[in-house]
């Protein structure tokens, strides 16, 4: 049974930081590209950051220079360090795993990040 469990969301003031974590189980972690997506109220889900099995990272233009994705293959964990947060970063953040061989995807249930005074 595949599980992706996000944690670390919450309320933060503009300019603040949060670190999201995603614990993966039931998959071969080293054979999956890991990503963070987000969905703001009334908007479509969008890709935020990807960390591939080869060590490559990619980011949405809106978060470049502020967010950092990292993965710990030994612990089956992926993280999203979010700095200089803005109100427009408010969204539910979802962890995603995509198998590199067959492309099968898995999703976590999400964690809410609210950036507000």
Order of alpha helices (4+ residues) and beta strands (2+ residues): beta-beta-beta-beta-beta-beta-beta-beta-beta-beta-beta
